[in-house]
Amino acid sequence: MSSSSSTAAGNEPRKRLRDLLPDLHLGYWKPGPLNSLTDVPGVRVHTQEIFGDEGNVNTGVTSILPRENWFYKACYSGIFSFNGSGEMTGSHWINETGLLHSPIIITNSFAVGAAYQGIYEYTIKSQAATKGNVDWFLLPVVAETFDGYLNDLTQFVVKPEHIIKGLESVSSDRVREGSVGGGTGMICHYFKGGTGSSSRVVEGLDSKGEPKTYTVGALVQANYGRPQHFRIAGVPVGRILAQEADKEAESNPAIKMARDALEKEKDRKDGSIIVILATDAPLHPTQLQRLAKRATVGLSRVGGYGHNPSGDVFLAFSTGNEIPVQSISMERRAVDPFKPTPINVDLVDDSSINGLFEAAADATEEAIYNALCMAETMVGNQGHKIEALPLEKVKNIMERYI
């Protein structure tokens, strides 16, 4: 296995959507300085790719730490499943308690077990567990999408050590995008998809009534959708490109054969999308579940319908409060489990939450665009080739409308 890219990039340089179309309107809230999930203070991310020497392996891992002291200070969290043909481990516990106190790993469908074990091995190492004794509680959060068209899943190349490496290497830099991390082998609207990110800054007030800004960041692993459904800011870009591709396929049997094979595969397993939303606004679990639902708005703008075989699962968490966990163990008892004990938290008034909802939708939408715009053409498993979104054609189409 190799860490060098097996993608076959064209001559067209890749760029984020805002760089391609600077005048495009993408909502009323401004992005953060990085326009990335890591604009939310304390959130750190790492992406790594795994390639086979013969081009058949194209996969990877995206690692997210919600805050530095995630092990002892949980984040409030909420999950929404738009369509449940996918996996996000740890979701039962989040739905039960509204607490996230685990790293988040996003990878391919066949790597969930290795990622789950990797989180445990990382935690044993980082929390200095006594040999032979684990005196804490943790349910790892691992999400997946299916990359079997471009990646040979039967190789099971993702190992626990990849997870450990990723979690030890997280940073607050802008998230790398395109064919990287867990999104390495993913396909979106029949173009090369993958990892994308974006953020929005919302003006608000703190608990004392003083002006304060809050950030909402999104990270997506985009692996869903049909070409004719793809839209940018309402413009039917995918339908226009699909019509051009149909004409090209009429005169080129090889192109038609490749398109037919991809359509057959997508009919069987449409793909999926994972969305992770982070915010420093102090939201409680029910509000975060509502925030996660708004990712659906961003997805639908781009062209996602939540088809039957698609796993569209969204998680939102807030760093706005620190909720103590690991307070009871065999050797430690910070609270009496039979004596109800209040803690103090800040909470956003539901009546003032609309800006955060809009930010979540807008950031999700742009994160998907960035995944598509930054991904490069890839030749993968069994010689399958997925073209990158043709940016110059996209620019020419969009300039007719904006």
C-alpha positions in Angstrom: 0.0 0.0 0.0 1.1 3.5 -0.7 0.2 7.0 0.5 0.9 8.5 -2.9 -2.1 9.4 -5.1 -3.3 7.0 -7.7 -5.6 9.6 -9.2 -5.3 10.6 -12.8 -5.8 14.4 -12.7 -6.5 16.3 -15.9 -4.9 19.5 -16.9 -7.7 21.5 -15.3 -6.7 23.0 -11.9 -9.1 22.3 -9.1 -10.5 25.1 -7.0 -13.3 25.6 -4.5 -16.6 26.9 -5.7 -16.1 30.5 -4.4 -12.8 30.7 -6.2 -14.4 29.4 -9.4 -17.4 31.7 -9.2 -16.6 34.7 -6.9 -19.9 36.5 -7.6 -22.1 33.5 -6.8 -24.6 34.1 -4.0 -24.4 31.3 -1.4 -26.6 32.6 1.4 -26.7 35.7 3.5 -24.3 34.6 6.3 -20.6 35.1 5.7 -18.2 32.1 5.9 -15.6 31.9 8.6 -11.9 32.7 7.9 -11.1 29.2 6.6 -14.6 28.5 5.3 -14.2 25.1 7.0 -15.4 22.9 9.8 -12.3 23.9 11.8 -13.5 27.5 12.0 -15.4 26.3 15.0 -12.9 26.8 17.9 -11.4 23.6 19.2 -12.6 21.3 16.4 -9.7 19.5 14.8 -9.6 17.3 11.7 -7.2 15.0 9.8 -7.6 13.3 6.4 -5.5 10.4 5.1 -5.6 8.3 1.9 -4.7 4.7 1.3 -3.8 3.7 -2.3 -2.9 0.3 -3.8 0.2 0.0 -6.0 -2.0 -1.4 -8.8 -4.7 1.2 -8.6 -7.4 -1.1 -7.2 -7.3 0.4 -3.7 -8.5 4.0 -3.3 -9.9 4.7 0.2 -9.1 6.6 3.4 -10.1 7.9 6.8 -11.3 11.2 8.1 -10.7 11.8 11.8 -12.5 14.5 13.9 -11.9 15.5 17.5 -14.8 17.7 18.7 -12.7 19.4 21.4 -9.3 18.9 23.1 -10.7 17.4 26.3 -13.4 15.3 24.6 -12.8 12.4 26.9 -13.9 14.2 30.1 -16.0 17.1 28.7 -18.8 15.9 26.4 -20.5 18.0 23.8 -24.2 18.1 23.5 -25.2 16.4 20.2 -28.1 15.3 18.0 -28.5 13.0 15.0 -30.9 13.0 12.1 -31.3 10.1 9.6 -32.7 11.4 6.4 -32.4 7.9 4.9 -31.1 5.0 7.0 -29.3 2.8 4.5 -26.0 3.4 6.3 -24.2 3.2 9.6 -23.2 5.6 12.3 -22.1 3.7 15.4 -22.6 5.2 18.8 -25.9 6.8 17.6 -28.0 4.9 20.1 -26.1 6.5 23.0 -26.3 10.0 21.5 -30.0 9.6 21.0 -30.3 8.3 24.6 -28.3 11.0 26.3 -27.6 13.8 23.8 -23.9 13.5 24.6 -20.9 13.1 22.2 -17.8 12.0 24.0 -15.9 10.2 21.3 -13.8 11.0 18.3 -15.7 10.9 15.0 -14.3 8.7 12.2 -15.7 8.7 8.6 -14.5 5.9 6.3 -15.7 3.2 3.9 -18.4 0.7 4.6 -16.1 -2.2 5.2 -13.8 -0.3 7.5 -16.3 0.3 10.3 -14.9 -2.5 12.5 -11.3 -1.4 12.2 -12.2 2.2 12.9 -14.2 1.2 16.0 -11.2 -0.8 17.3 -8.9 2.1 16.4 -10.8 4.6 18.5 -10.5 2.2 21.4 -6.8 1.6 20.9 -6.2 5.4 20.6 -8.2 6.0 23.8 -6.3 3.3 25.7 -3.1 4.9 24.6 -4.0 8.5 25.2 -5.8 8.0 28.5 -3.1 5.8 30.0 -5.4 2.9 30.8 -3.8 0.5 33.2 -2.8 -2.8 31.6 -5.6 -5.2 31.7 -8.1 -2.7 33.1 -10.4 -0.2 31.4 -12.1 2.0 34.0 -14.1 4.2 31.7 -17.1 4.3 29.3 -16.9 5.0 25.6 -19.0 4.1 22.6 -17.0 5.1 19.4 -18.7 7.1 16.7 -17.9 5.7 13.2 -19.8 6.7 10.0 -19.4 5.2 6.5 -20.2 5.5 2.8 -19.7 2.8 0.1 -16.7 3.2 -2.2 -16.8 -0.2 -3.9 -16.8 1.1 -7.5 -13.4 2.7 -7.2 -12.0 0.8 -4.3 -11.5 -3.0 -3.7 -13.3 -3.4 -0.5 -12.4 -7.1 -0.2 -8.8 -6.0 0.7 -9.9 -4.5 4.1 -6.9 -2.1 3.9 -8.1 0.3 6.7 -6.5 -0.9 9.9 -6.8 0.4 13.5 -3.3 2.0 13.2 -4.7 4.3 10.5 -7.2 5.5 13.0 -4.6 6.1 15.7 -2.4 8.0 13.2 -5.3 10.2 12.2 -6.4 11.0 15.7 -2.8 11.8 16.7 -2.5 14.1 13.7 -5.6 16.2 13.8 -5.2 20.0 13.4 -7.2 23.2 13.2 -6.0 23.8 9.6 -8.6 24.1 6.8 -9.9 20.6 6.0 -8.4 19.2 2.8 -11.1 18.5 0.2 -11.9 16.4 -2.8 -10.5 12.8 -3.1 -9.1 12.8 0.4 -9.8 11.1 3.7 -12.8 8.9 3.9 -14.0 10.5 0.7 -11.0 9.2 -1.4 -13.0 6.7 -3.5 -16.5 8.4 -3.4 -18.7 9.4 -6.3 -21.2 12.3 -6.3 -23.8 12.9 -9.0 -21.7 10.6 -11.2 -18.7 12.9 -10.9 -15.8 12.3 -8.6 -17.0 13.2 -5.1 -15.4 13.0 -1.7 -14.7 15.3 1.3 -15.9 18.9 1.4 -16.3 21.6 4.1 -17.7 25.1 4.7 -18.7 27.4 7.5 -20.9 30.3 8.3 -20.7 33.0 11.0 -24.0 34.2 12.6 -24.3 37.4 14.7 -26.0 36.9 18.0 -25.8 37.7 21.7 -24.2 36.0 24.7 -26.1 35.1 27.9 -25.5 38.7 29.2 -27.0 40.3 26.2 -23.6 41.4 24.7 -22.9 41.0 21.0 -21.3 37.7 20.1 -20.8 35.8 16.9 -21.4 32.0 16.6 -19.9 29.7 13.9 -21.6 26.8 12.2 -19.2 24.5 10.3 -20.0 21.5 8.0 -18.0 18.6 6.8 -19.5 16.2 4.2 -18.5 12.8 2.8 -20.4 13.1 -0.5 -21.2 9.8 -2.3 -24.7 10.1 -3.7 -26.9 11.4 -6.5 -27.8 11.2 -10.2 -26.2 13.6 -12.7 -29.5 15.1 -14.0 -30.4 16.2 -10.4 -27.2 18.2 -9.8 -27.8 21.9 -9.3 -25.6 24.9 -8.3 -27.6 27.8 -6.7 -30.6 26.5 -8.6 -29.0 26.3 -12.0 -29.5 22.8 -13.6 -25.8 22.3 -14.2 -26.1 18.5 -14.0 -28.9 18.2 -16.5 -27.0 20.4 -19.0 -23.8 18.3 -18.6 -25.8 15.1 -18.8 -27.3 16.1 -22.1 -23.8 16.8 -23.4 -22.6 13.5 -22.1 -25.5 11.6 -23.8 -24.6 13.1 -27.1 -21.0 12.1 -26.7 -22.0 8.6 -25.7 -24.0 8.2 -28.9 -20.8 8.3 -31.0 -18.5 6.6 -28.5 -19.3 3.0 -27.5 -16.7 2.9 -24.8 -18.1 5.9 -23.1 -21.6 4.5 -23.3 -20.5 1.2 -21.9 -18.8 2.9 -19.0 -21.9 5.1 -18.3 -24.1 2.0 -18.4 -21.9 0.2 -15.9 -22.0 3.1 -13.5 -25.7 3.5 -13.8 -26.2 -0.2 -13.1 -24.0 0.1 -10.0 -25.8 3.2 -8.7 -29.1 1.5 -9.2 -27.9 -1.2 -6.9 -26.2 1.0 -4.3 -26.7 4.7 -4.7 -24.0 5.8 -2.4 -24.8 7.9 0.7 -23.7 11.2 2.3 -22.5 11.8 5.9 -22.8 15.3 7.2 -21.1 16.5 10.4 -22.2 19.9 11.7 -20.3 21.7 14.5 -21.1 24.9 16.3 -19.9 26.9 19.3 -23.5 28.2 19.8 -24.7 26.7 23.1 -27.5 24.4 21.8 -29.1 21.5 23.7 -29.6 18.0 22.2 -33.0 18.6 20.8 -31.9 21.9 19.2 -28.9 20.0 17.7 -31.1 17.3 16.3 -33.1 20.1 14.7 -29.9 21.7 13.4 -28.9 18.3 11.9 -32.2 18.2 10.1 -31.3 21.4 8.3 -28.5 19.6 6.5 -31.3 18.1 4.4 -32.1 21.5 3.1 -28.5 22.0 1.8 -28.4 18.5 0.4 -31.7 19.0 -1.5 -30.6 22.3 -3.0 -27.6 20.4 -4.6 -29.8 17.5 -5.8 -30.1 14.9 -3.1 -33.4 13.0 -2.8 -32.6 10.4 -0.1 -33.0 7.4 -2.4 -33.8 4.0 -0.9 -30.3 2.6 -0.9 -28.6 5.8 0.2 -27.4 6.2 3.8 -27.9 9.9 4.5 -27.0 10.4 8.2 -26.3 13.7 9.8 -24.7 14.5 13.2 -24.6 18.0 14.9 -22.6 18.8 18.0 -22.0 22.0 20.1 -18.8 23.0 21.9 -20.8 25.8 23.6 -21.1 23.8 26.9 -18.8 21.3 28.6 -20.7 18.4 30.1 -18.8 16.3 32.6 -18.5 12.6 31.8 -16.4 9.7 33.2 -17.4 11.0 36.6 -18.3 7.5 37.9 -16.0 4.5 37.8 -14.8 1.7 40.0 -12.2 4.0 41.5 -13.8 7.5 41.0 -17.1 8.9 42.1 -17.4 12.6 41.4 -21.2 12.5 41.9 -23.7 10.2 43.7 -25.7 8.4 40.9 -28.8 8.4 43.1 -28.7 12.1 44.1 -29.9 14.3 41.2 -27.3 17.1 40.8 -27.8 20.1 38.5 -25.1 21.6 36.4 -25.0 25.1 34.9 -25.3 25.4 31.1 -26.0 28.2 28.6 -28.7 27.6 26.1 -29.9 29.5 23.0 -33.5 30.7 23.1 -35.5 28.6 20.5 -37.1 31.8 19.3 -33.7 33.1 18.2 -32.3 30.0 16.4 -33.3 30.8 12.8 -29.9 32.2 11.8 -28.2 29.0 12.9 -30.6 26.9 10.9 -29.9 28.9 7.8 -26.2 28.7 8.4 -26.4 24.9 8.7 -28.2 24.5 5.4 -25.9 27.0 3.6 -22.7 25.4 4.9 -23.9 21.9 4.0 -24.7 23.0 0.5 -21.4 24.7 -0.1 -19.4 21.8 1.5 -20.9 19.5 -1.2 -19.9 21.9 -3.9 -16.4 22.0 -2.6 -16.1 18.2 -2.5 -17.1 18.1 -6.2 -15.0 21.1 -7.3 -11.8 19.9 -5.5 -12.0 16.2 -6.5 -9.9 14.9 -9.3 -10.6 12.3 -12.0 -9.8 8.8 -10.7 -9.1 5.5 -12.3 -9.8 2.8 -9.7 -10.8 -0.7 -9.0 -11.2 -2.9 -12.1 -10.2 0.1 -14.3 -13.4 2.0 -13.5 -12.9 5.7 -14.3 -14.9 8.6 -12.8 -14.3 12.0 -14.2 -13.9 15.1 -12.2 -16.6 17.8 -12.4 -15.5 19.9 -15.5 -15.0 23.3 -13.9 -14.6 25.3 -17.0 -17.8 23.9 -18.4 -19.5 24.6 -15.1 -18.2 28.2 -15.1 -19.5 28.8 -18.6 -22.9 27.4 -17.8 -23.2 29.4 -14.6 -22.2 32.7 -16.3 -25.3 32.4 -18.4 -27.4 32.6 -15.3 -25.5 34.9 -12.9 
